[in-house]
Amino acid sequence: LTARNWPCNLECVLCDQIEETATHLCLHCCFAREVWVLIRNWTGQLIPVPGMEEEDVEDWWNKTPAPLSKAQQRSTAAVLMYTALHIWKERNRRVFVGK
């Protein structure tokens, strides 16, 4: 939004604590971390909560399913995509709908 000169708040709309980046939004935001805790519990620990040391979404994304079987990798990738998408959709709902 900033690149298009759209007036916006640079802080994360999900936590209002730190400047929003892709890594923060998907991995480090307290809202996202709560979502990942729920996903971890729902998947029986198959998908871990991202650590605060994670510096890049792509690196975390690639290493999370790596030790799993091919079948588990596919289902894990699907859950990762679905979860990240819905974190993004919640962010957009708050930015554009204002809730």
DRENDO-902649 format. One line per field, with one value per residue (C-alpha): residue number from 1; x, y, z. Coordinates in pm, 1 decimal. Example, Ala and Ser with C-alpha at 12.3 -4.5 7.8 and 13.67 -1.06 7.14 Angstrom:
BEGIN
i <- c(1:2) .
x <- c(1230.0:1367.0) .
y <- c(-450.0:-106.0) .
z <- c(780.0:714.0) .
//
This chain:
BEGIN
i <- c(1:2:3:4:5:6:7:8:9:10:11:12:13:14:15:16:17:18:19:20:21:22:23:24:25:26:27:28:29:30:31:32:33:34:35:36:37:38:39:40:41:42:43:44:45:46:47:48:49:50:51:52:53:54:55:56:57:58:59:60:61:62:63:64:65:66:67:68:69:70:71:72:73:74:75:76:77:78:79:80:81:82:83:84:85:86:87:88:89:90:91:92:93:94:95:96:97:98:99) .
x <- c(0.0:282.2:443.1:119.8:97.2:-209.2:-238.8:-201.1:-72.1:270.4:214.2:69.5:-308.4:-329.4:-117.0:-51.5:294.8:553.6:598.6:428.6:646.6:565.1:773.0:610.8:261.0:296.7:534.0:601.6:283.1:118.9:-209.8:-41.1:143.6:-186.0:-323.6:-14.6:-57.4:-412.1:-287.6:-10.6:-263.1:-512.0:-246.7:-115.4:218.1:279.2:307.8:524.2:472.2:726.2:1015.3:1102.4:1445.1:1285.7:1399.8:1228.6:886.2:1022.9:1293.1:1041.3:798.1:1058.7:1199.4:866.8:758.1:1111.7:1145.6:801.8:692.3:570.7:207.4:256.3:445.0:148.9:-107.0:126.1:182.6:-193.2:-245.3:42.1:-104.5:-457.0:-343.8:-118.4:-395.1:-644.6:-403.2:-359.7:-736.6:-791.3:-529.9:-704.7:-1043.7:-912.0:-738.8:-1010.5:-1328.6:-1203.1:-1303.7) .
y <- c(0.0:237.2:177.7:295.4:602.3:461.3:604.8:323.2:227.4:64.3:-132.6:-480.4:-455.9:-794.9:-704.4:-328.1:-382.6:-381.0:-283.5:-531.1:-753.6:-1085.2:-1269.0:-1086.0:-1133.8:-1505.7:-1620.9:-1376.9:-1178.4:-1281.2:-1332.0:-1559.7:-1748.1:-1821.5:-1952.9:-2173.5:-2307.6:-2409.9:-2570.2:-2753.8:-2892.6:-2980.6:-3167.0:-3357.2:-3171.9:-3243.9:-2873.5:-2686.8:-2331.1:-2111.8:-2012.4:-1649.3:-1723.9:-1787.9:-1509.4:-1598.3:-1737.3:-1939.5:-2105.3:-2201.2:-2317.2:-2542.2:-2694.7:-2766.7:-3060.3:-3174.6:-3460.0:-3602.4:-3874.1:-3766.3:-3813.3:-3610.4:-3342.8:-3291.2:-3262.5:-3044.4:-2812.0:-2784.5:-2691.7:-2440.3:-2274.3:-2268.3:-2125.8:-1858.1:-1759.1:-1713.6:-1513.0:-1288.7:-1271.2:-1168.5:-898.2:-772.8:-782.4:-557.1:-320.5:-288.6:-359.6:-201.1:-468.1) .
z <- c(0.0:83.1:-256.9:-419.3:-194.2:-24.6:325.7:571.5:910.2:885.6:1204.4:1192.6:1211.5:1381.6:1683.6:1652.7:1800.6:1523.6:1159.9:932.4:717.1:554.2:813.8:1101.5:964.1:890.8:1164.3:1448.2:1505.2:1832.2:1643.5:1388.0:1661.1:1836.4:1508.2:1463.7:1818.7:1729.2:1406.1:1592.9:1838.7:1565.4:1363.4:1664.0:1665.9:1295.0:1216.5:1467.4:1583.8:1402.2:1624.3:1683.0:1533.6:1195.3:966.4:643.3:556.0:264.5:476.0:744.6:477.8:316.3:633.6:807.2:587.0:495.3:749.1:668.7:428.3:83.2:184.1:501.1:308.0:75.8:353.2:559.9:264.2:217.8:583.0:569.2:259.5:397.9:730.8:581.0:339.1:618.3:832.2:526.0:472.0:834.2:792.0:477.8:645.8:920.0:676.4:415.1:607.1:926.2:1175.0) .
//
